[in-house]
Amino acid sequence: MQTKITLFILALITATLSILFSTWGVTLQIGSSEYHAQQEQVFSVWQLINLTGQLLMTPDDDTLEGRQSTIEQTRSIDFWLYGFSYQPLQKLFQKLVKVGVDIRWIMENEPYGWTTKEFLKLQKIFTGRSHIDIASDEKLGTNFQHAKTFLTDNAFIIQTANLSYSSFFTNREFFLISHNSILLENLQHLFEKDWQWKKLLAEEIHPNLLICPIDCRYKIETLLSWAKQSIWMYQQYIQDESVMHILMQKSWLDLKFIVADNDSKQELVASPLSQFTRFIKKPYIHAKMILIDGVYLIVSSINMSANSMDMNREIGVIIIDSFLIEEFDKRFEKDRQR
């Protein structure tokens, strides 16, 4: 009798939790080993950890000082990067190699908008030097290697920016610098897999991280669908049909978008979402940031396009730290008033 009562109570608890979770857009799986973020499986905000750090913004902050102090105090640097044209940082990396810092770099071998001459010059600067290995993305299985993430001995930087003059002095960009050891270890593991051209699996990715084209769309769309109060974005453009559909379904929320005033805006201008959008020419909006309900902040290299989410290597992180979100909130509102 006692056993039956216990089973009944467990069933009741499970049913209650399932109802609550379904209300929040979460699927409850009991006794499943496949508890990871894929479209047919589970992503839960309860799995997110609170990482702290610095959230820097260009061109207002001196992000170069923050970056240099982070990378100069390390014995090794691994990074994914799309574009690298800023000569002072090229010289810094050459200096680091000379003093024995080990550098590994996964680079895009055909970056859009770069001339062949510029790209060959970049290869010539670094290829063949001791303490530095460069791998192109041609065996990565993606369209573009568009991630912009740096890993040192005890810190990581996830940023929206390439390493270019405009990224530091004319663009609106964001840089998260964190010493969180859990996410650093996971990013190091993911880098090793990419470095060896091994397939990344969804269950290898920490819930706070978004890795395209594996789980980023699912996590972004899930968080957007869960929104109950507000969705704020900095985006270079918003073109993805699925994301735009979700946003239009959320038109009763506090929607605020800051988007680059460029040739890519036509689709957004023609949509009902234009009424929530502030188009800005200066600084040029290259940031890719999403704040949901004032609670979940995404910093990433991910553009709101099908190519970015479904075909590129992109990396992002979900922040729940209230101090970092408050700092972002102030900066966003200031730009909205421009």
Buried (B, 14 or more C-beta within 10 A) or exposed (E): EEEEEEEEEEEEEEEEEBEEBEEEBBEBEEEEEEEBBBEEBBBBBEEBEEBEBBBBBBBEBEBBEBBBEBBEEBEBBBBBBBBBBBEEBBEBBBEBBEEEBBBBBBBBBEBEEBEEEEBEEBEEBBEEBEBBBBBBBEEBEBBBBBBBBBBBEEBBBBBBBBBBEBBBEBBBBBBBBBBBEEBBEBBBEBBEEBBEEEEBEBEBBBBBBBBBBBBBBBBBBBBBEBBEEBBBBBBBBBBBEBBBEBBEEBEEBEBBBBBBBBEBBEBBEEBEBBEBBBBBEEBBBBBBBBBBBBBBBBBBBBBBBBBBBBBBBBBBBBBBBEEBBEBBBEBBEEBEEE
